[in-house]
Amino acid sequence: MDVDDDISIGDLWDRVTGTQPDPPLWLVVLVALVALGAVVHGPTWRIARNTVTIAHEGGHALVALLTGRKLDGIKLHSDTSGVTVSRGKPHGPGMIFTALAGYVTPPLLGLFFALLLAAGRITLMLWFSLALLAGMLVMIRNAYGVLSVVVTGAVIFAVSWLGSAEVQAGFAYLAAWFLLLAATRPVIELQRMRTHRMAPSSDADQLANLTGVPGLAWVGLFGATALLALLAGGALLVPDGLSLPDLSVPSAP
């Protein structure tokens, strides 16, 4: 695409909402392996985990607003931690769902992305991500948080606007795979910290105080959500009708 061409609103709408062909199977598998590597490789994870934190805190914020709580702001920190502050009743369904949303949002968002990609909506998935980041940016209350969201959004915009169809597909599938694969690791880290009594005010422990249900049960729910989303999303991300190439040697005539 020539970026100097004039683009009407209608053209832009068609571009965003239109469908794109499924990427080749080799690309889907390749980006899945890259995403897995980013999760298991410690130094890479420490950087890539910022994406999970953005989704985690965004989930808290969105549910707080949907349940009628007043959102004061979101902070993202360089150690990949974050905090979302909302006001309202310190108990009841609104507070419970707000506390619950953090750990289940990354895998559910990854599953939603997988649904869009399975329907061929690659560009829509990228621009939906931009809309979420733009909405979140309004509520960020620290410099590092602004930087994280802006950089993430800039990368997505550059790919969606300037990248070829194959680049867009690879990036979109990478993002979906990463959210699905990465969702389990923070849950494991959470329980490890709880075991060593290093996270007394974790989401699981807040939910335990709010409901009387043990914190370990909430950790189990977070983990089950991540695993089920990975299974369902992984099945959706493998394009239909594609198979590995036939490597058999043809018989002589």
N, C-alpha and C positions, 0 to 999 in steps of 0.2 A: 504493500500500500504506500502511495506517495503522501506523506504527511502534510505536504503543501496544498493538496487539493481541498477545496471547500467541502465541508461535510454538513448537510442539513440535519435538523433535529430528527427527521424521519429516518435518514440514513443511519444516524447514530443509534436510534432505537432498534432498527432492524439488525444492526450489527451486534448490539448487546443481547437482544432476545432471540436471535436466530440460532440455529443448530449448526454444529460443526461435526465433521466425521470423526469416528473413533480413531484414536492413535494406534499405531502398530503395536502388537503384543510385546515386541522387544523393548519398546519405550516404556510401557506400563511396568514391565518387570524390572527394568533398569532403575527407574525412579523409586520403585518400591524398595529395592536394595539400598539405594542412596539414603532413603528415609530411615531405613532400619539402621544403617551405619551411623547416621546422625544421632540416633537414640542411644545406641550402645557405646559409642566412642565418647569417653568422658569430656575431653576438651571441646569437641564439637557440640555435645549436649549442653554444656554450660552456656553456649551462645544461642543455640537453637531453642533452648527452653524458654527464652523470652516470648516466643510465639505462643507457647502453651499458657504462659502467665497472662498474656494479653487476652486470650480466650477465656481463661479462668475468671479473671477480674471482670471482664465484659459480661460474663454470665451472671455473676453476682449483681452487677449494676442493672442489667436488663430486667431480671426478675424482681429486684427491689422496686423498680419503676412500675412494673406490671402489677405488683401486689399493693400499690398505693403508698409505698414508703418514699420519703424524700431523700434523694441522692445528693450527698454533700460533695463527693468527689472520689477520684481514683488515683492512687499512686503506684508507680512501677519502679522497682529499684534495680540497681546494677547487679545485685546478687541473685536476680531472677525471682525475687519475692515480690509480693504486691499486697495492697490493702484497698478495700472498697468500703467507704463510710456512708452509711445511710441512717436516717432517723425515722422513728416510728415506734410502735409498740415493741418492747423488748421480748415479747413472747407472741405466740399465736401463729397461724398459718403463714402470714407474710414473712415473718422472721425465719420460720423453718424452711420455706422454699428458697428464700434468699441465701441461707447458709448452705443448703443442699446444692444449689446451682453451680458452684465453682468447679468441683471436680467432675461433674457430669457434662459440663458444657463442651470441653474439647472433643471428647469422643462423639457426642451427638452432633456437633458441628461438622466433624469429619464425615459422619454418616450422611448428613444433609448434603455436603459437598459431593459425596459419592453418588447420591441420588441425582443431583444435577448433571454430573459428568456422565452417568449412565444414560441420561436422556439427551446427551449431546450438547448440553448447555455450558460449554467451556467458558466462553466470554462472560456469560451471565454469572457464573460462579465467581469469576475474578472481580467483576464489578460489584457483586453483592458483598464480597469481602471488603472492597473499598468503602462501600456505604456503611458497613459495620464499624470500620476504623474511623471514619469521619464522625459518626455519632459518638464514638467513645472519646475521640480527641477533645470534644467540647468539655468533657468532665475530668480530664487529666489535670492534676494539681501539682505536678513537679516536673522539673526540666528533663530528667532522664526519661520519664514516662512520655513526654511530648516527643523527645528524640526517637524513642523506640517505635511509637505509633507512626510518626511521619516517615521514618526510614522504611518501615515495613510497607506503608502505603505507597511510597515512591517506587519501590521495587515492583510491586504488583501493577501499578499504573504503567510503568515503563514496559513491562512484559506484555500487558494487555493491549497497549497502544502501538508499540513498535515491533513486538516480536512476531515472527512468522507463526503460521498455524501450528506447526510442530513444536515450536518453542512454547507457545501458550499452552498447548496440551500437556507437554512435559512438566511445565511449572505447576499447572493446576492439579495434575495427578500427584505430583510430588507433595504439594500442600495437603491434599486429602489423605494420602498415605501417611504423611508425617503425623497429622493430628490423630489418626486412628492408632498408629503404632506407638506414639509418644504418650498416649493417655494413661497407660498402665504404670509407667515409671514413676510419676509423681505420687501415685497411690502407694507404691512400694516404699518410696522415700518417706511418705507421711507415716506409715506404720512403723518404720524403723525409728523415726524420731519419737513417736509415741512410746515405743518400747523403752527407749532411753530417757523418757520423761523430758524431752526437749521441745515438745509442742503442746503445752497444757491448754492453749486457747485455739487449737486447730479447729477446722470446720467440723470434723467428726466429733470432737469433744463439745463444741458448742451445740451441735445437734443432740448429743447425749443429755446435756443439761436442759435443753428445750423440751425433749420428748420422753426422757427416761429410758430410751433405748440405748444399750451400751455403744460406746464409740466404735468398738471393733465391728459391730454389725453395720455401721455406716461406712466404715472402710471397705467391708465386704461388698456393700451395695455399689460403692464407687468402682471397685475392681470389676464386678460383674458387668456393670454398664460399659466399661471400657472394653472388656473382652467380647461381649455380645455385639457391640458396635463394630469392632474390628472384624469379626466373622461376617456380619452382614455387609459392611462396607467393602471388605475385600472381595466378596462375591460380586458386588456391583461393579467394582473397578476393572475387573477383567472383561474386556470387550467381548460381546457375543459373536459367535460365528468365527472366532479366530482360533487357530491351533498352531502348534509349533511346526516349523518347516519339516518336510519329509527328507530325512537325511539318508534314506536307503539308496543303495547303488542299483541303478536300473539294470535289468537283465540284458544280455547281448541279444541283438536281433537274430 
